[in-house]
Amino acid sequence: MNEYRVLANKYRPQKFSDLIGQEALVNIISNSIKKNRIAHAYILTGVRGVGKTTTARIIAMSLNCQKKTINSFEPCGECSLCKTIRTDQNLDVIEMDAASKTGVNDIRDIIDNIKYKPVESTYKVFIIDEVHMLSINAFNALLKTLEEPPEHVKFIFATTEVNKIPITVLSRCQRFDLKRIDNSVLSEHLSKISNLENVSIEKDALALIVRAADGSVRDGLSILDQAIANNSEKINTNIVSEMLGLADRAKIFDLLDFIFNGNVIDSIRIYNELYKSGADIIMIFDEMLNAVHFITQIKISPSLKDDVYTPEIERSKGFEISQKLSMPSLGVIWQVLFKGFSELQNSLHLHQHGEMIILRLIYINSGPSPEELLKKIKIKENETKSKEKNNVNTVESINQDNDVKQSKNLIVEKISSVNDNYEINIASYRKFADEFYKNREAILHTKLYNDVKLISFKEGEVILNTTLIKDPHFNRNIAKLISKWTGRIWQVHSSDSNIGRSLNEEDMINQQKEIEKIKNNPRMKKILDNFPGSLVHSITELTETNDENKFQNNIKKEKESEG
């Protein structure tokens, strides 16, 4: 009885032509081998399962193949060297897992080994997988050898996180970025393997596997292997959905449709059905996020409804829903749904939290927006004006006019309930800053008064010198709050100009002018003369109080004594 081999190993590429989705890499490597312009070190980077280690082995086989002709680059796969490299038994092709051997001593073993020539191959090839896991000392120990290795030595590094590799190492290697495999290419590849395994698979089920694989050939083959083990005759959508723990995609789109229509009862019913069927709550909302993203895509590009690599139910339902929603609505729905999904990660009451997110989505999506209501008002007013031209003095025209006025009042009330300060006019920057004081934003008011210099002001747009402000979101917060309070859009920009003044500086200058004026007042001159060394520091307006009366009486008595 033959030992079972998983599909990822059974159908592992053995030649460059077997690699899928990496045409640019294959073209460059094959040309360099044919022209004998082989670099001493390569680094292969990309997400998991796209073929980094496989490519490294094929390069090693091609460099050492005994039957390869001069103008050829493909390994024969039949000679003894190709076979031993493929089965990891070749003494001259050394694979090392840097995840388990991270230290400088492991690298020293390689350095000690490179001085010996190959036993039976043309080149001694060192393949280091997950090279980013090496320690800094290990990388430093490798630098000199990597820069000037012997002619018979080649290095091939593979990594999923190239950003963790020191730039000094990267600069000594030829780098190749392996791409995620396109859905159409991966779908054809998995379909071909299904046929070789004599397994029938539905297109929609294949689409689910491809989407779950997320561009990884190995992940796609592993999922397909699991599905075949589940049902070796025919694989359908239900098998794949249950196996992956996915919520029923048709029900996900039904749930979104009910939410967008404001149907609370049916939305909660579908949600509970998904929950009772065993779907994970977080997975349900993950699928909802994917569905909203797909609806947005199909809204932008309606041709996606004909994409055969997307399940039919998703294309039809997604296109149908996209026709009912505007892009701004989809943007708001995505933001609320994504925030809810993030909240679920730390929630202790997942099911209840999920229901509240659905209710939140229904609430924000129900009812017309203020802009739509105002648009309806204008339409009614235009209709009334046209009817008044035909029959100015009729009772019907008067009644219609009253209806419009009543509707307008209702709209104004609705807008006022959203924002009590709708359309407040602000004529100066001082009034602009005062709004923050009135609305109890003391910190922002203090910054606007003391730390910010006014460069330019007009209704709806302010330009400020914010050099002293350290908060990177200061302008955005100011614009957001003032727009909310006034009922109109404000833009707040920053400038490096120093021509402006802060309100504090402006008040100090004005007060100095007032002080100079009051110094020339006869009464104040007399006080300053009577108290040598006295200065006028500031001016404060006094109301008619007892203290003020006493002050006036004292001056009066002083005058009488002089007389």
C-alpha positions as CSV (number, residue, x, y, z in Angstrom):
1,M,0.0,0.0,0.0
2,N,1.4,3.4,-1.1
3,E,1.8,6.0,1.6
4,Y,-0.6,8.9,1.3
5,R,0.9,12.2,0.2
6,V,-0.9,15.5,0.8
7,L,-1.7,17.4,-2.4
8,A,0.7,20.3,-1.5
9,N,3.6,17.8,-1.7
10,K,2.2,15.6,-4.4
11,Y,1.8,18.4,-6.9
12,R,4.8,20.5,-5.8
13,P,6.4,22.1,-8.9
14,Q,9.6,20.4,-10.1
15,K,10.4,22.7,-13.0
16,F,10.2,26.5,-13.7
17,S,7.3,25.8,-16.1
18,D,5.3,24.3,-13.2
19,L,5.4,27.5,-11.2
20,I,2.1,29.5,-11.5
21,G,1.7,33.3,-11.3
22,Q,5.4,34.1,-11.1
23,E,6.2,34.8,-14.8
24,A,8.6,37.8,-14.1
25,L,10.7,35.8,-11.7
26,V,10.9,32.8,-14.0
27,N,11.9,35.0,-16.9
28,I,14.8,36.7,-15.1
29,I,16.1,33.5,-13.4
30,S,15.9,31.4,-16.6
31,N,17.7,34.1,-18.7
32,S,20.5,34.4,-16.0
33,I,21.0,30.6,-16.0
34,K,21.1,30.4,-19.8
35,K,23.6,33.3,-20.1
36,N,25.6,32.0,-17.1
37,R,25.1,35.3,-15.2
38,I,24.2,33.7,-11.9
39,A,24.3,35.9,-8.8
40,H,26.0,34.6,-5.7
41,A,23.0,35.3,-3.5
42,Y,19.2,35.5,-4.1
43,I,16.5,36.6,-1.7
44,L,12.9,35.4,-2.4
45,T,10.1,37.2,-0.5
46,G,6.4,36.9,-0.5
47,V,3.4,35.7,1.6
48,R,3.1,32.1,2.8
49,G,2.5,29.4,0.2
50,V,3.4,31.2,-3.0
51,G,6.4,29.1,-3.8
52,K,9.6,30.6,-2.2
53,T,11.2,27.4,-1.0
54,T,10.0,25.5,-4.0
55,T,11.6,28.1,-6.3
56,A,14.9,27.9,-4.3
57,R,15.0,24.1,-4.8
58,I,14.3,24.4,-8.6
59,I,17.1,26.9,-8.9
60,A,19.4,24.5,-7.0
61,M,18.3,21.6,-9.3
62,S,18.8,23.8,-12.4
63,L,22.4,24.8,-11.4
64,N,23.5,21.3,-10.7
65,C,21.5,19.2,-13.2
66,Q,23.7,16.7,-15.1
67,K,21.6,16.5,-18.2
68,K,20.8,20.2,-18.8
69,T,22.0,21.5,-22.1
70,I,24.0,24.7,-22.6
71,N,21.0,26.8,-23.8
72,S,18.5,25.2,-21.4
73,F,17.5,26.3,-17.9
74,E,15.0,23.6,-17.0
75,P,16.3,20.8,-14.7
76,C,15.7,17.3,-16.2
77,G,14.3,15.9,-13.0
78,E,15.6,12.5,-13.9
79,C,19.3,12.5,-13.2
80,S,20.7,11.4,-9.8
81,L,21.5,15.0,-8.7
82,C,17.9,16.2,-9.5
83,K,16.5,13.3,-7.6
84,T,18.7,13.7,-4.5
85,I,18.0,17.5,-4.4
86,R,14.3,16.9,-4.7
87,T,14.3,14.3,-1.8
88,D,16.6,16.6,0.3
89,Q,19.4,14.0,0.3
90,N,22.1,15.9,-1.6
91,L,25.2,16.8,0.4
92,D,25.9,19.9,-1.6
93,V,22.4,21.5,-1.3
94,I,22.0,22.4,2.4
95,E,18.6,23.6,3.6
96,M,18.5,25.4,7.0
97,D,15.4,26.6,8.9
98,A,16.4,30.0,10.5
99,A,13.4,29.8,12.7
100,S,15.0,27.0,14.7
101,K,18.6,27.9,14.1
102,T,18.9,31.6,14.8
103,G,22.3,31.9,16.5
104,V,25.7,33.0,15.4
105,N,27.1,29.5,15.9
106,D,24.7,28.1,13.3
107,I,26.1,30.6,10.8
108,R,29.6,29.8,11.7
109,D,28.9,26.2,10.8
110,I,28.0,27.4,7.3
111,I,31.0,29.6,7.0
112,D,33.3,26.7,8.0
113,N,31.5,24.5,5.4
114,I,31.8,26.8,2.4
115,K,35.6,26.5,2.0
116,Y,35.1,22.8,1.0
117,K,34.2,22.2,-2.7
118,P,31.1,20.3,-3.7
119,V,31.2,16.6,-3.4
120,E,29.5,15.7,-6.6
121,S,27.6,18.9,-7.8
122,T,28.7,21.9,-9.7
123,Y,27.7,24.4,-7.0
124,K,27.2,24.1,-3.2
125,V,23.9,25.8,-2.5
126,F,22.8,27.0,0.9
127,I,19.0,27.6,1.2
128,I,18.0,29.4,4.4
129,D,14.3,29.5,5.0
130,E,12.6,32.3,7.1
131,V,16.0,34.1,7.1
132,H,14.5,37.1,8.9
133,M,14.5,35.0,12.1
134,L,18.3,35.1,12.3
135,S,19.8,37.2,15.1
136,I,21.6,40.5,14.5
137,N,24.9,38.8,15.4
138,A,24.2,36.0,13.0
139,F,23.5,38.5,10.2
140,N,26.8,40.3,11.0
141,A,28.7,37.1,10.9
142,L,27.4,36.3,7.5
143,L,28.1,39.7,5.9
144,K,31.7,39.2,4.7
145,T,31.1,35.7,3.4
146,L,27.9,36.9,1.6
147,E,29.8,39.7,-0.1
148,E,32.7,37.6,-1.4
149,P,31.8,33.9,-1.4
150,P,33.8,31.3,-3.2
151,E,32.8,30.7,-6.9
152,H,31.3,27.3,-6.1
153,V,28.9,28.7,-3.4
154,K,25.4,30.1,-3.9
155,F,23.1,31.5,-1.3
156,I,19.3,31.5,-1.6
157,F,17.3,33.1,1.2
158,A,13.5,32.9,1.6
159,T,11.4,35.1,3.9
160,T,7.9,36.4,4.5
161,E,9.1,39.5,6.3
162,V,11.8,41.1,4.2
163,N,11.5,44.4,6.2
164,K,13.2,42.6,9.2
165,I,16.3,41.8,7.2
166,P,19.2,44.3,7.7
167,I,19.7,46.6,4.7
168,T,23.4,45.5,4.6
169,V,22.3,42.0,3.8
170,L,19.6,43.0,1.2
171,S,22.2,45.1,-0.7
172,R,24.3,42.0,-1.2
173,C,21.5,39.9,-2.8
174,Q,19.3,39.9,-5.8
175,R,15.8,40.3,-4.6
176,F,12.7,38.8,-6.1
177,D,9.2,39.5,-4.8
178,L,6.8,36.6,-5.4
179,K,3.3,37.8,-6.0
180,R,0.0,36.5,-4.5
181,I,-1.6,34.2,-7.0
182,D,-4.4,35.7,-8.9
183,N,-7.9,34.2,-8.2
184,S,-8.4,33.2,-11.8
185,V,-5.0,31.5,-12.0
186,L,-5.4,29.7,-8.7
187,S,-8.9,28.6,-9.6
188,E,-7.7,27.0,-12.8
189,H,-4.9,25.3,-11.0
190,L,-7.1,23.8,-8.3
191,S,-9.7,22.8,-10.9
192,K,-6.9,21.0,-12.8
193,I,-5.8,19.1,-9.7
194,S,-9.4,18.2,-8.9
195,N,-9.6,16.5,-12.3
196,L,-6.3,14.7,-11.7
197,E,-7.7,13.4,-8.4
198,N,-11.0,12.4,-10.1
199,V,-13.0,14.7,-7.9
200,S,-16.0,16.8,-9.0
201,I,-16.2,20.3,-7.5
202,E,-18.8,23.0,-7.9
203,K,-17.7,26.4,-9.3
204,D,-19.1,28.2,-6.2
205,A,-17.4,25.8,-3.9
206,L,-14.1,26.3,-5.8
207,A,-14.6,30.1,-5.5
208,L,-14.9,29.8,-1.7
209,I,-11.7,27.8,-1.5
210,V,-9.9,30.3,-3.6
211,R,-11.1,33.2,-1.5
212,A,-10.1,31.5,1.7
213,A,-6.6,30.7,0.2
214,D,-6.0,34.5,-0.3
215,G,-3.5,34.1,-3.0
216,S,-1.6,31.1,-1.4
217,V,-1.3,28.0,-3.5
218,R,-0.4,25.8,-0.5
219,D,-3.4,27.1,1.5
220,G,-5.7,26.4,-1.5
221,L,-4.3,22.9,-1.9
222,S,-4.6,22.2,1.9
223,I,-8.3,23.3,1.9
224,L,-9.0,21.3,-1.3
225,D,-7.3,18.2,0.3
226,Q,-9.5,18.6,3.4
227,A,-12.7,19.0,1.3
228,I,-11.8,15.8,-0.7
229,A,-11.3,13.9,2.6
230,N,-14.8,15.2,3.6
231,N,-16.4,14.0,0.5
232,S,-14.3,12.2,-2.1
233,E,-17.0,12.2,-4.9
234,K,-18.5,15.6,-5.2
235,I,-17.6,18.8,-3.3
236,N,-20.4,21.4,-3.1
237,T,-20.7,24.8,-1.4
238,N,-22.3,23.5,1.8
239,I,-19.3,21.1,2.4
240,V,-16.8,23.9,2.0
241,S,-18.8,26.4,4.1
242,E,-19.2,24.0,7.0
243,M,-15.6,22.9,6.8
244,L,-14.3,26.4,7.0
245,G,-16.9,27.6,9.5
246,L,-18.2,30.1,7.1
247,A,-21.7,31.6,7.4
248,D,-24.1,30.8,4.6
249,R,-23.2,33.5,2.0
250,A,-26.8,33.6,0.7
251,K,-28.0,34.3,4.2
252,I,-25.4,37.0,4.7
253,F,-26.6,38.9,1.7
254,D,-30.2,38.4,2.8
255,L,-29.3,39.8,6.2
256,L,-27.7,42.8,4.6
257,D,-30.7,43.3,2.4
258,F,-33.1,43.3,5.4
259,I,-30.8,45.7,7.2
260,F,-30.7,48.2,4.3
261,N,-34.5,48.0,4.0
262,G,-34.9,48.8,7.7
263,N,-36.5,45.4,8.5
264,V,-35.6,44.8,12.2
265,I,-37.6,41.6,12.8
266,D,-36.3,39.7,9.7
267,S,-32.7,41.0,10.3
268,I,-32.6,39.6,13.8
269,R,-34.3,36.4,12.6
270,I,-31.6,35.7,9.9
271,Y,-28.8,36.6,12.4
272,N,-30.2,34.1,15.0
273,E,-30.5,31.4,12.3
274,L,-26.9,31.8,11.4
275,Y,-25.9,31.7,15.0
276,K,-27.9,28.6,15.7
277,S,-26.5,26.8,12.6
278,G,-23.1,27.0,14.3
279,A,-21.6,30.0,12.6
280,D,-19.1,32.0,14.7
281,I,-20.3,35.5,15.6
282,I,-17.0,37.1,14.6
283,M,-17.0,35.1,11.4
284,I,-20.5,36.3,10.6
285,F,-19.5,40.0,10.8
286,D,-16.2,39.2,8.9
287,E,-18.4,37.8,6.1
288,M,-20.6,40.9,6.3
289,L,-17.6,43.1,5.9
290,N,-16.5,41.1,2.9
291,A,-20.0,41.3,1.4
292,V,-20.2,45.1,1.9
293,H,-16.8,45.5,0.3
294,F,-17.9,43.4,-2.7
295,I,-21.2,45.4,-3.0
296,T,-19.0,48.6,-3.1
297,Q,-16.8,47.1,-5.7
298,I,-19.7,46.1,-7.9
299,K,-21.2,49.6,-7.4
300,I,-18.0,51.1,-8.8
301,S,-17.5,48.5,-11.5
302,P,-20.8,46.8,-12.5
303,S,-18.9,44.4,-14.9
304,L,-18.0,42.4,-11.8
305,K,-21.5,40.8,-12.0
306,D,-20.2,38.8,-14.9
307,D,-17.0,37.5,-13.1
308,V,-17.2,33.7,-13.2
309,Y,-14.8,33.4,-10.3
310,T,-17.3,34.8,-7.9
311,P,-20.2,32.7,-6.8
312,E,-23.5,33.3,-8.7
313,I,-25.5,34.1,-5.6
314,E,-23.0,36.8,-4.6
315,R,-23.0,38.4,-8.0
316,S,-26.8,38.5,-8.4
317,K,-27.6,39.6,-4.8
318,G,-24.6,42.0,-4.6
319,F,-25.6,43.7,-7.9
320,E,-29.2,44.0,-6.8
321,I,-28.3,45.6,-3.4
322,S,-25.7,47.9,-5.0
323,Q,-28.4,49.5,-7.1
324,K,-30.4,50.6,-4.0
325,L,-27.5,52.3,-2.2
326,S,-25.4,55.4,-2.8
327,M,-21.6,55.5,-2.4
328,P,-21.8,57.8,0.7
329,S,-24.2,55.3,2.3
330,L,-21.9,52.4,1.7
331,G,-19.0,54.3,3.2
332,V,-21.0,55.0,6.4
333,I,-22.2,51.4,6.6
334,W,-18.6,50.1,6.2
335,Q,-17.3,52.4,8.9
336,V,-20.0,51.4,11.4
337,L,-19.7,47.7,10.6
338,F,-15.9,47.8,10.9
339,K,-16.1,49.6,14.2
340,G,-18.5,47.0,15.4
341,F,-16.3,44.2,14.2
342,S,-13.4,45.7,16.1
343,E,-15.5,46.0,19.3
344,L,-16.4,42.3,19.0
345,Q,-12.7,41.3,19.4
346,N,-12.8,42.2,23.1
347,S,-16.5,41.6,23.8
348,L,-17.7,39.1,26.5
349,H,-21.3,39.0,25.2
350,L,-20.7,38.3,21.5
351,H,-24.3,37.4,20.5
352,Q,-25.9,40.4,22.2
353,H,-23.2,42.7,21.0
354,G,-23.9,41.4,17.4
355,E,-27.6,42.2,17.7
356,M,-26.8,45.7,18.8
357,I,-24.5,46.3,15.9
358,I,-27.2,45.2,13.5
359,L,-29.7,47.6,15.2
360,R,-27.1,50.3,14.9
361,L,-26.8,49.7,11.2
362,I,-30.5,49.7,10.7
363,Y,-30.9,53.0,12.6
364,I,-28.2,54.9,10.7
365,N,-29.5,53.6,7.4
366,S,-33.2,54.3,7.9
367,G,-35.0,57.5,6.9
368,P,-33.9,60.3,4.5
369,S,-31.0,62.5,5.3
370,P,-31.4,66.2,6.0
371,E,-30.1,67.0,2.4
372,E,-32.9,64.8,1.0
373,L,-35.5,66.5,3.1
374,L,-34.4,69.9,2.0
375,K,-34.5,68.7,-1.6
376,K,-38.1,67.6,-1.1
377,I,-38.9,71.1,0.4
378,K,-37.5,72.8,-2.7
379,I,-39.5,70.6,-5.0
380,K,-42.7,71.3,-3.1
381,E,-42.0,75.1,-3.2
382,N,-41.3,75.0,-6.9
383,E,-44.6,73.1,-7.4
384,T,-46.5,75.6,-5.3
385,K,-45.0,78.6,-7.2
386,S,-46.0,77.1,-10.6
387,K,-49.6,76.5,-9.4
388,E,-49.8,80.0,-7.9
389,K,-49.1,81.4,-11.4
390,N,-52.1,79.6,-12.8
391,N,-54.5,80.4,-10.0
392,V,-53.2,83.0,-7.5
393,N,-56.4,83.7,-5.6
394,T,-57.8,80.2,-5.3
395,V,-58.3,78.5,-1.9
396,E,-56.5,75.5,-3.2
397,S,-53.3,77.5,-3.8
398,I,-53.5,78.9,-0.3
399,N,-53.9,75.5,1.2
400,Q,-51.0,74.2,-0.7
401,D,-48.9,77.1,0.4
402,N,-49.8,76.3,4.0
403,D,-48.9,72.6,3.5
404,V,-45.4,73.7,2.2
405,K,-44.9,76.0,5.2
406,Q,-45.9,73.2,7.6
407,S,-43.6,70.8,5.9
408,K,-40.8,73.3,6.0
409,N,-41.4,73.9,9.7
410,L,-41.2,70.1,10.2
411,I,-37.9,69.9,8.3
412,V,-36.4,72.8,10.2
413,E,-37.5,71.1,13.5
414,K,-35.9,67.8,12.4
415,I,-32.7,69.5,11.4
416,S,-32.7,71.5,14.6
417,S,-33.1,68.3,16.6
418,V,-29.9,67.1,15.0
419,N,-28.1,70.4,15.6
420,D,-29.6,73.2,17.7
421,N,-27.0,75.7,16.3
422,Y,-27.8,75.1,12.6
423,E,-26.4,77.9,10.4
424,I,-24.9,80.2,13.0
425,N,-23.1,83.0,11.3
426,I,-19.6,83.9,12.5
427,A,-18.3,87.2,11.3
428,S,-14.9,87.3,13.0
429,Y,-12.2,85.1,14.3
430,R,-12.9,86.2,17.9
431,K,-16.4,85.0,17.6
432,F,-15.0,81.8,16.1
433,A,-12.9,81.2,19.2
434,D,-15.7,82.2,21.5
435,E,-17.9,79.4,20.2
436,F,-15.4,76.9,21.8
437,Y,-15.7,78.7,25.1
438,K,-19.6,78.7,24.9
439,N,-19.6,75.0,24.1
440,R,-17.3,74.1,27.0
441,E,-14.2,73.2,24.9
442,A,-11.9,75.1,27.3
443,I,-8.6,73.5,26.2
444,L,-9.2,74.2,22.5
445,H,-10.4,77.7,23.3
446,T,-7.2,78.4,25.3
447,K,-5.1,77.2,22.3
448,L,-7.1,79.3,19.8
449,Y,-6.7,82.3,22.1
450,N,-3.0,82.0,23.2
451,D,-1.1,79.7,20.9
452,V,-2.5,80.2,17.4
453,K,-1.9,83.2,15.2
454,L,-4.6,84.3,12.8
455,I,-3.4,84.6,9.2
456,S,-6.7,84.9,7.3
457,F,-10.4,84.6,8.2
458,K,-13.5,84.4,6.1
459,E,-16.9,82.7,6.7
460,G,-16.2,79.0,6.2
461,E,-12.4,79.1,6.0
462,V,-9.7,79.9,8.5
463,I,-5.9,80.0,8.0
464,L,-3.8,79.8,11.1
465,N,-0.2,79.6,12.2
466,T,-0.2,76.5,14.4
467,T,3.6,76.2,14.9
468,L,3.2,76.0,18.7
469,I,0.5,73.3,18.5
470,K,1.8,69.8,18.9
471,D,-1.5,67.9,18.3
472,P,-1.4,66.6,14.6
473,H,-5.2,66.4,14.6
474,F,-5.8,70.0,15.9
475,N,-7.1,71.4,12.6
476,R,-9.4,68.4,12.0
477,N,-10.9,68.6,15.5
478,I,-11.4,72.4,15.2
479,A,-13.1,72.1,11.8
480,K,-15.3,69.1,12.9
481,L,-16.6,70.9,16.0
482,I,-17.2,74.3,14.5
483,S,-19.0,72.6,11.5
484,K,-21.2,70.7,13.9
485,W,-22.1,73.8,15.9
486,T,-22.7,76.2,13.0
487,G,-24.4,73.8,10.6
488,R,-22.1,74.5,7.7
489,I,-18.7,73.1,6.5
490,W,-15.6,74.9,7.7
491,Q,-12.1,74.4,6.5
492,V,-9.1,75.0,8.8
493,H,-5.7,75.3,7.2
494,S,-2.2,75.8,8.6
495,S,0.4,78.3,7.4
496,D,4.1,79.1,8.4
497,S,3.5,82.8,7.9
498,N,4.3,85.1,10.8
499,I,2.3,88.1,9.7
500,G,-0.6,87.4,12.1
501,R,-1.2,87.8,15.8
502,S,-2.9,85.7,18.5
503,L,-6.0,87.0,20.2
504,N,-3.9,87.3,23.4
505,E,-1.3,89.4,21.6
506,E,-4.0,91.5,20.1
507,D,-5.7,92.1,23.4
508,M,-2.3,93.1,25.0
509,I,-1.6,95.6,22.3
510,N,-5.1,97.1,22.6
511,Q,-4.8,97.3,26.4
512,Q,-1.4,99.1,26.1
513,K,-3.1,101.7,23.9
514,E,-5.9,102.1,26.5
515,I,-3.3,102.4,29.3
516,E,-1.5,105.1,27.4
517,K,-4.8,106.9,27.0
518,I,-5.7,106.6,30.7
519,K,-2.3,107.9,31.7
520,N,-3.2,111.2,30.1
521,N,-6.4,111.4,32.2
522,P,-6.0,114.3,34.7
523,R,-7.3,112.2,37.6
524,M,-4.9,109.4,36.8
525,K,-2.0,111.8,36.4
526,K,-2.6,113.1,39.9
527,I,-2.7,109.6,41.4
528,L,0.6,108.7,39.7
529,D,2.1,111.9,41.0
530,N,1.0,111.3,44.5
531,F,2.4,107.8,44.5
532,P,5.8,107.9,42.9
533,G,6.9,104.6,41.2
534,S,3.3,103.5,40.6
535,L,2.4,102.0,37.2
536,V,-0.8,101.3,35.4
537,H,-0.6,97.5,34.9
538,S,-4.1,96.8,33.4
539,I,-7.5,98.2,33.0
540,T,-10.7,96.5,34.3
541,E,-14.2,97.8,33.8
542,L,-16.1,98.3,37.1
543,T,-19.8,98.1,37.4
544,E,-21.8,100.5,39.6
545,T,-20.9,98.8,43.0
546,N,-20.4,100.1,46.5
547,D,-16.7,99.8,46.0
548,E,-16.9,102.0,43.0
549,N,-19.0,104.6,44.8
550,K,-16.5,104.7,47.7
551,F,-13.8,105.3,45.1
552,Q,-15.7,108.2,43.6
553,N,-16.5,109.7,47.0
554,N,-12.8,109.6,47.9
555,I,-11.9,111.5,44.8
556,K,-14.6,114.0,45.6
557,K,-13.3,114.6,49.1
558,E,-9.8,114.9,47.8
559,K,-10.9,117.7,45.5
560,E,-12.7,119.5,48.3
561,S,-9.7,119.4,50.6
562,E,-7.5,120.9,47.8
563,G,-10.1,123.7,47.3
